[in-house]
Amino acid sequence: MTSRFTLDHRLPDDYFTTTLRADVLQGLTAPTRSLPPKWFYDARGSELFEQITHLPEYYPTRAEQEILTRYAPEIAAATRARSLIELGSGSSRKTRLLLDALTAAGTLERYVPLDVSDSALVQAGEALCRDYPSLRVAATVTDFEHELPVTDEPGPRLLSFLGSTLGNLDTAQRAAFYGILRRALSADDTLLLGVDLVKDPEVLVAAYDDSQGVTAEFNKNVLQVLDRELDADFDPDAFDHVALWNAEAERIEMHLRSRTDQTVKIPPLDLSVDFAEGEHLRTEISVKFRREALEAELAGAGFTIRRWWTDSRERFALLLAVPSR
């Protein structure tokens, strides 16, 4: 089994420390304070997000799984993929629907998960090798927003980016990301994207501000990450969780709102940050998409949408796109 699982480390040893410090310094000294959502996901944050996916208000995970359950065989038939590459794979739970379909179609040789967490890759990769006796798992620890080390994988290749994570990127970040994808994919490769769709703002806000307070705890956990990793003195109880619908940008925004005038110190950065009562620190954006606009956006980046599937309530979409000729 171990001979069928490989793990390639592509990040420098100081990647997390250097990147966290740069993100915090840039985000907390900007006119509109913000933090990238990737810092939610320490061990506790990952546990909380797993709880979120089971909450009644949080529909995206169930909606995407409904689509995969129904259409994975069609995806397998359309792509005939020999390699399945997954970005931000995490536990690879939903991926098993694709693995099952591609295995049944008789084309799949290799699963290539890319993630910044080596522990998640090892745990998922070893489990998949046990459950899929003929599958090779070539995992890579990397930041896929900067590089996609997938050129050696046998084609045709299916590159999947599930979970509506695309929505965490703003317009400029998506354009840069599409460029990375376009350079990595050949003419016979396919991109599988999961995207959340524009809908009733009340439904959207509830998905990010649940009645049990799990999302609030998840949001505040990022402050505990900064306290632990940067010796900061954030008090999570001094901030309120806020989820807002930005109608102009058509996106949900998660914020932490300061309950009082306060000063936070981050000694390794020689930084003191003054928060006024009611001031917001944005911790996540989650863009919601419309089909026509997304088609135009992808076309501008060199992709053509070939298939578009939604769940039964048209809340979420999976799309297959190919590099434009």
N, C-alpha and C positions, 0 to 999 in steps of 0.2 A: 504494500500500500504506500509506504513512504517513498518508494521509487517513482510513484505516479504523482507525487506532490512536491513542487519546488516553490521556494520563496526567495524572491529577488528584492533586496533592499536598495532603493534608488535615492533615498533621502539621506542627507548628511546627519551625523550624530546630534548636532545642535539645532536641527531643523525646528523642533517645536519651540524651544526657548527663543531662538532668533525670530521666528515668524510671529509668535505671540507678542513679544516685546514690540516688534515693528507695527503690528496691527493695533495694539493698545495705544501706543504713542500717537500714531496717525489718527485713530478714531476718537480719542478723548481730547485731542487738541484741535480738532476741526470745529468750524462754526456750528455745525449740527453734529452733535456727538453720536457716535455709533460704534458697534462692534460687529465683526463678521459672525454669522451663526455657526460656523464650524467649531467655535470654542464652547458650544453647549455640550459637546459629546465626549465628556470624560466618562468614567464607568457609571457614575450616578446619573449623569445626563442621559446616557444611552438607556439605562433602566427606566427612567421617567418617560422617555420618548416611546419605548415599547408599551408602557401603560397607556400613553396617549392614543396609540393606534387602536386600542380596544375600547375607547370611550364612545358612547353613543353619538356625541356631537361630531366626532372626527371621522368623516366619511371617506377621505381620499384613499386610505389603505384598502378598505373593503371594496371601494369602487374599482380600483386598479386590479385587485385580485379577481373580481368578477370578470373583468375584460380578459385577463390572462387565462382564466379557467376556460372561458368560451373560445378564445381565438388563438391560443398557443399552437394548436395543430396547423392552423392557417398560416401563422407566422413561420413555423418550421417549413411548411411546403413552399412558401414564397421565397424564403431566403436560402434554403439548402445549405445552411451554415456548417462548416467544419470546425470553426472556432466561435465560441460565445465569449465576448469580452464585456465585462460589466464594470461600470464606473461607480465608485462609492458603494461597493457591494455589501459591506457590513456583514450581516449574518447569512446572506444569500437565501433567505426564506422564500421569497416570491420567485426567485430564480429557478427553483426546482420545477415549477410549471413549464418553463422554457426548456430546461434540461430534459424533462420527461418527453416533451413533444419532439425535440430534436433527436433524442435517442431512439424514439419510436420510428422516426423518419429514416433512421439509419445513416445520418450524415455526420453527427457530432463526434469529434475527436478530442477537443480540448476546451476547457473552461478557463478563462483568464480574468480573475477578479483583480481590480485595482482599488486600493484603499490606503489611507494614511495610517490605519491601525493594524500593526502586524499581528496582535493577539486575535483580532476578529478574523483575519485572513487565515491564520493557522487553525483556529477552531472550526471555521466553516469548511476549509479545504480538506481537513482530515475526515470530517463527517461525510463530505461528498464523495471522497475516495472510497469510503466504506460502503456507501449506498449505491454507487455507480461503478461497478467493477472494471469497466473498460475505459473509464474517463481519466484523462490526464488533467491535473489542475496546476496551472502555472501562475501563481499569485505574485503580485508586485506591490511593494510598499512605495507609493509615489503620490505626488500631488498632481492629479490629472488636470487641474486648471492651468498647469504650466507645461506638462509633457504627457505624451501617450506612447510609451515604449511597447508598441504592439506590432512592429513591422515584420517580425519573424514568425508570426502566427500563421498557420495554414488557412488559406481562403477557399471559398468565400467566408467572410467574417461578419458576424452580427454583433454590433456594438450597442449595448443597452444602457440607458440612463433613466432609471425608473424613479418612482416616488415623488414626482413633481419637483425634484431638486433644482431643475432648470429655473424655476420661479424665484430661487434665492439670489439670482443674478440680475442686475439691472440691465438696461439696454446696451450700454457700452461693454459691460462684462460678458453679456451673451454674444455680442459680435466677436469679441476676442476668442471666446470659447468655441464658437462655430468654426473659426479659422483653424484652431488646433485640431478639431475633428476632421475638417475637410482635408487637411494635409496628411492626416493619418490613414484615411480611408481610400481604397482603390475603387475602380469602376464597378467591380462585382460585389462590393461590400454594402451593408445595409445598416442604417441607424434606427434604433427603436427608442422612442422618447415617450415618457409619461408626463402629461401636463394636466394641471387643474384648470377648470374652465370658469369663466365669469358666470356668476349666479346671484341669487338674492343675497344682499349684504348681510342680512340677519343670520343666514345659514353660514356664511363665511366667518363672521365674527365669532359665532358660537363655537366653531371648530377650533378657534385659537384662544378661547376664553371659556373653558368648560365649567360646568356647575360644581364639579368636585375640587377644583383648584389645582389639578395636576399640571396644567400648562403654566400656571402662575409659578409653581415650584420649579418647573423645568426652566422657565425664563430666569428666575432669580439664581438658579444654580450657576449661571455663567459668572456671577459675582464671587461665588465661592471658589470657582476655578482660578480667578484672578488673585483672590486672597491666598490660596495655597501655592500657586506657581510663581507669583510675583510679590509675595509678602505684602499685598495691599491690605487696606483696612476698611473695605466695603462692609457695611452692615446690610445684609439682604432685607431685614425687616424695616429698613429706612426707605425702601422703595416699594411702589405698587406696580403690579403687572397691568399693562394696558394693551389691548388689541384694537386696532383702528382699521377701518376701510378707507383707503385713499382712492376716491372715485376718479380723480383725474388720471392717476397712474394705473388704475385698475389693479390694485394690489392690497393685500393685508400687510400691515406693519405691526410688529410687536415692539413695545417700548417698556422701559422701566422708568417710572415717574418718581422723582425725589419727593418725599413726604415733608421735608424740612429744608431750610438752608443748611448746608453741610459741606465739609471739605474732606476729600479722600486723598490719602497719601499712598504713593507707589514708589517705595525707596529705590529699587533697582533702576528705575527710569529717572530718578531725581525729579519726580513729578508730583505736584499737588493739584487736584482738580476741584474747583468750587462748583457745587450744584446749588442753584436757587430752588426754593420751594416751588414744586410744580414743573421743574425742568425735566425734559425727556432725554433718555439715552436709548437710541434705537438699536435693537439687538437682532432684528430679522426683517427682511422683506419677503413676501411670497406673492409673486406676480401671478395673476390669473389671465388666461389666454382666451382669445376668440380665433376660430379656425382661419378666417380670411386673413387676419393680420399676421398670424403665425406662419401661414403659407408664404406670405410676401416676405417676411423676415428671413425664413429659411432659404427662399429663392435668391434673395440678395446675398446670402452666404454660400451659395453654390449647391443647394440641396433641392430635390424635388420630392414632394410627398406622394407616395404611391398608395398607401392604405391609411384609413382613419377609422378607428373604432371607439365607441363610447360605451359606458355602462348603461343599464336599462333606463336610468333616470337622467342620462346625459349630463352628469356632474363632472366627469373625468374623461380624458381621452388618452389612447395609445395611438401612436402614428409610426408608420414605417416610411423612412425617407432614404433616398439614394443620392449619391453624388451626381450633379447635373453633368450631362455629356458636354 
